[in-house]
């Protein structure tokens, strides 16, 4: 089993998202932006509207439940191009595509790249609102998982190099005697390091420690 990277870097602080979700809208038609702004605001969410993909990209990332209502046809980057640019680091922001001339290949491309909905104008307000609610639920879950991962990485960073080595062998299922042989240290020292690992990682049991390691590996599998 691969465990944490040796440096332990890259942890983000746990963040408690604001109560009001944010719905980003990118559409070059001002009448659409104004209409969606009013609709989103009426539902109690916070709208943030942009006339182009580049305007949206200039906005710093906000750690809050959110989604993106994105027009396919834009004056600079297309909606599909913008989706490609932000797919890797904005998994907490589901995308809902809107377009005036959707076709099957375009829809398939967007959905395969992770979009949760593809609506053709004109669409019913309730259909869009239902998609936004679903997107915000997904965003909230993704942010919670990211915050939990940040806490987990913070715990790992508190371990010494030797404690990290012991932890890696513990989660592989090695006994204290075997770990001692692997690292060339005494069994008593292994027990001491193991105790520190359990304390610093806030693990209540061996199964809990293995679970934390597996969760970290799963979250970072695509980054290695």
C-alpha positions as a Python dict, from the first residue, in 0.01 Angstrom:
ca = {
    (1, 'X'): (0, 0, 0),
    (2, 'X'): (130, 345, -87),
    (3, 'X'): (87, 594, 192),
    (4, 'X'): (139, 966, 228),
    (5, 'X'): (401, 1149, 26),
    (6, 'X'): (718, 1185, 227),
    (7, 'X'): (701, 1562, 257),
    (8, 'X'): (344, 1565, 382),
    (9, 'X'): (300, 1900, 208),
    (10, 'X'): (-8, 2026, 31),
    (11, 'X'): (-252, 2014, 321),
    (12, 'X'): (-527, 2273, 318),
    (13, 'X'): (-674, 2404, 640),
    (14, 'X'): (-1018, 2276, 727),
    (15, 'X'): (-1271, 2532, 615),
    (16, 'X'): (-1625, 2579, 737),
    (17, 'X'): (-1819, 2687, 429),
    (18, 'X'): (-2040, 2996, 454),
    (19, 'X'): (-2410, 2928, 499),
    (20, 'X'): (-2504, 3080, 164),
    (21, 'X'): (-2406, 2874, -143),
    (22, 'X'): (-2271, 3058, -445),
    (23, 'X'): (-2403, 3004, -797),
    (24, 'X'): (-2162, 3127, -1062),
    (25, 'X'): (-2311, 3215, -1401),
    (26, 'X'): (-2102, 3261, -1716),
    (27, 'X'): (-2306, 3379, -2015),
    (28, 'X'): (-2234, 3656, -2267),
    (29, 'X'): (-2605, 3746, -2295),
    (30, 'X'): (-2679, 4018, -2038),
    (31, 'X'): (-3051, 3939, -2037),
    (32, 'X'): (-2974, 3579, -1941),
    (33, 'X'): (-2734, 3691, -1669),
    (34, 'X'): (-2987, 3933, -1523),
    (35, 'X'): (-3267, 3677, -1536),
    (36, 'X'): (-3058, 3407, -1368),
    (37, 'X'): (-2926, 3656, -1112),
    (38, 'X'): (-3282, 3733, -1002),
    (39, 'X'): (-3387, 3367, -1004),
    (40, 'X'): (-3086, 3256, -799),
    (41, 'X'): (-3119, 3542, -552),
    (42, 'X'): (-3490, 3466, -504),
    (43, 'X'): (-3399, 3109, -401),
    (44, 'X'): (-3168, 3244, -131),
    (45, 'X'): (-2838, 3165, -299),
    (46, 'X'): (-2564, 3414, -386),
    (47, 'X'): (-2530, 3478, -762),
    (48, 'X'): (-2196, 3577, -920),
    (49, 'X'): (-2229, 3656, -1292),
    (50, 'X'): (-1964, 3689, -1562),
    (51, 'X'): (-1981, 3780, -1932),
    (52, 'X'): (-1685, 3563, -2036),
    (53, 'X'): (-1478, 3264, -1933),
    (54, 'X'): (-1172, 3482, -1876),
    (55, 'X'): (-1365, 3708, -1641),
    (56, 'X'): (-1463, 3401, -1443),
    (57, 'X'): (-1105, 3267, -1436),
    (58, 'X'): (-988, 3599, -1289),
    (59, 'X'): (-1207, 3531, -986),
    (60, 'X'): (-1006, 3369, -702),
    (61, 'X'): (-1132, 3036, -579),
    (62, 'X'): (-1384, 3060, -296),
    (63, 'X'): (-1410, 2773, -50),
    (64, 'X'): (-1788, 2756, -23),
    (65, 'X'): (-2063, 2530, -158),
    (66, 'X'): (-2103, 2637, -519),
    (67, 'X'): (-2185, 2541, -876),
    (68, 'X'): (-2130, 2688, -1220),
    (69, 'X'): (-2408, 2757, -1470),
    (70, 'X'): (-2209, 2778, -1791),
    (71, 'X'): (-2305, 2876, -2146),
    (72, 'X'): (-2144, 2662, -2415),
    (73, 'X'): (-2090, 2947, -2663),
    (74, 'X'): (-1877, 3231, -2522),
    (75, 'X'): (-1679, 3513, -2689),
    (76, 'X'): (-1334, 3399, -2574),
    (77, 'X'): (-1297, 3046, -2440),
    (78, 'X'): (-1592, 2818, -2504),
    (79, 'X'): (-1776, 2665, -2211),
    (80, 'X'): (-1629, 2324, -2296),
    (81, 'X'): (-1276, 2472, -2298),
    (82, 'X'): (-1337, 2635, -1961),
    (83, 'X'): (-1461, 2303, -1825),
    (84, 'X'): (-1130, 2140, -1927),
    (85, 'X'): (-927, 2415, -1759),
    (86, 'X'): (-1096, 2389, -1421),
    (87, 'X'): (-1181, 2018, -1409),
    (88, 'X'): (-875, 1915, -1208),
    (89, 'X'): (-881, 2170, -927),
    (90, 'X'): (-1249, 2262, -902),
    (91, 'X'): (-1410, 1926, -835),
    (92, 'X'): (-1608, 2094, -557),
    (93, 'X'): (-1791, 2310, -817),
    (94, 'X'): (-2026, 2101, -1035),
    (95, 'X'): (-2108, 2241, -1380),
    (96, 'X'): (-2451, 2284, -1535),
    (97, 'X'): (-2430, 2365, -1907),
    (98, 'X'): (-2687, 2583, -2082),
    (99, 'X'): (-2697, 2637, -2457),
    (100, 'X'): (-2919, 2761, -2735),
    (101, 'X'): (-2817, 2491, -2982),
    (102, 'X'): (-2715, 2172, -2806),
    (103, 'X'): (-2645, 1854, -2999),
    (104, 'X'): (-2580, 1497, -2891),
    (105, 'X'): (-2199, 1490, -2941),
    (106, 'X'): (-2161, 1817, -2747),
    (107, 'X'): (-2381, 1687, -2465),
    (108, 'X'): (-2189, 1361, -2446),
    (109, 'X'): (-1857, 1546, -2435),
    (110, 'X'): (-1973, 1773, -2153),
    (111, 'X'): (-2122, 1490, -1946),
    (112, 'X'): (-1817, 1266, -1990),
    (113, 'X'): (-1602, 1552, -1863),
    (114, 'X'): (-1809, 1570, -1546),
    (115, 'X'): (-2100, 1808, -1610),
    (116, 'X'): (-2409, 1714, -1409),
    (117, 'X'): (-2667, 1864, -1647),
    (118, 'X'): (-2697, 1997, -2003),
    (119, 'X'): (-2997, 2222, -2065),
    (120, 'X'): (-3112, 2369, -2395),
    (121, 'X'): (-3259, 2721, -2393),
    (122, 'X'): (-3535, 2799, -2328),
    (123, 'X'): (-3560, 2574, -2023),
    (124, 'X'): (-3805, 2565, -1736),
    (125, 'X'): (-3686, 2753, -1427),
    (126, 'X'): (-3768, 2462, -1199),
    (127, 'X'): (-3556, 2225, -1407),
    (128, 'X'): (-3257, 2454, -1361),
    (129, 'X'): (-3328, 2508, -991),
    (130, 'X'): (-3349, 2133, -936),
    (131, 'X'): (-3011, 2090, -1107),
    (132, 'X'): (-2859, 2368, -895),
    (133, 'X'): (-2987, 2212, -571),
    (134, 'X'): (-2832, 1880, -668),
    (135, 'X'): (-2505, 2051, -763),
    (136, 'X'): (-2484, 2239, -434),
    (137, 'X'): (-2540, 1918, -238),
    (138, 'X'): (-2252, 1757, -426),
    (139, 'X'): (-2035, 2063, -372),
    (140, 'X'): (-2102, 2063, 2),
    (141, 'X'): (-2002, 1697, 27),
    (142, 'X'): (-1684, 1755, -175),
    (143, 'X'): (-1583, 2047, 49),
    (144, 'X'): (-1643, 1843, 363),
    (145, 'X'): (-1423, 1565, 228),
    (146, 'X'): (-1155, 1818, 134),
    (147, 'X'): (-1164, 1970, 481),
    (148, 'X'): (-1136, 1626, 641),
    (149, 'X'): (-842, 1545, 416),
    (150, 'X'): (-675, 1873, 516),
    (151, 'X'): (-706, 1776, 883),
    (152, 'X'): (-566, 1430, 807),
    (153, 'X'): (-267, 1578, 624),
    (154, 'X'): (-208, 1816, 912),
    (155, 'X'): (-192, 1522, 1151),
    (156, 'X'): (54, 1344, 924),
    (157, 'X'): (279, 1648, 904),
    (158, 'X'): (316, 1631, 1282),
    (159, 'X'): (485, 1289, 1255),
    (160, 'X'): (862, 1256, 1260),
    (161, 'X'): (1036, 1077, 976),
    (162, 'X'): (1077, 763, 1185),
    (163, 'X'): (712, 773, 1291),
    (164, 'X'): (612, 792, 925),
    (165, 'X'): (825, 489, 847),
    (166, 'X'): (668, 295, 1134),
    (167, 'X'): (320, 400, 1027),
    (168, 'X'): (376, 283, 668),
    (169, 'X'): (476, -62, 794),
    (170, 'X'): (197, -79, 1052),
    (171, 'X'): (-74, -21, 792),
    (172, 'X'): (86, -289, 574),
    (173, 'X'): (5, -533, 856),
    (174, 'X'): (357, -597, 991),
    (175, 'X'): (397, -694, 1356),
    (176, 'X'): (616, -490, 1591),
    (177, 'X'): (890, -753, 1573),
    (178, 'X'): (887, -744, 1192),
    (179, 'X'): (892, -363, 1189),
    (180, 'X'): (1187, -365, 1426),
    (181, 'X'): (1374, -598, 1188),
    (182, 'X'): (1287, -385, 885),
    (183, 'X'): (1407, -61, 1043),
    (184, 'X'): (1693, -199, 1252),
    (185, 'X'): (1553, -72, 1582),
    (186, 'X'): (1432, -240, 1900),
    (187, 'X'): (1079, -365, 1951),
    (188, 'X'): (1038, -130, 2247),
    (189, 'X'): (1126, 164, 2023),
    (190, 'X'): (874, 46, 1764),
    (191, 'X'): (605, 35, 2033),
    (192, 'X'): (690, 389, 2141),
    (193, 'X'): (677, 520, 1783),
    (194, 'X'): (356, 329, 1719),
    (195, 'X'): (195, 491, 2021),
    (196, 'X'): (298, 834, 1898),
    (197, 'X'): (158, 760, 1553),
    (198, 'X'): (-178, 658, 1699),
    (199, 'X'): (-190, 970, 1916),
    (200, 'X'): (-84, 1219, 1648),
    (201, 'X'): (-308, 1066, 1381),
    (202, 'X'): (-603, 1067, 1626),
    (203, 'X'): (-658, 699, 1547),
    (204, 'X'): (-868, 502, 1793),
    (205, 'X'): (-757, 163, 1665),
    (206, 'X'): (-539, -8, 1407),
    (207, 'X'): (-842, -38, 1179),
    (208, 'X'): (-900, 337, 1214),
    (209, 'X'): (-538, 410, 1122),
    (210, 'X'): (-556, 185, 816),
    (211, 'X'): (-881, 354, 718),
    (212, 'X'): (-724, 701, 739),
    (213, 'X'): (-433, 589, 522),
    (214, 'X'): (-668, 437, 264),
    (215, 'X'): (-878, 754, 250),
    (216, 'X'): (-568, 964, 192),
    (217, 'X'): (-439, 733, -80),
    (218, 'X'): (-775, 729, -257),
    (219, 'X'): (-797, 1109, -254),
    (220, 'X'): (-446, 1151, -391),
    (221, 'X'): (-431, 854, -627),
    (222, 'X'): (-463, 1071, -936),
    (223, 'X'): (-195, 1316, -823),
    (224, 'X'): (92, 1071, -803),
}
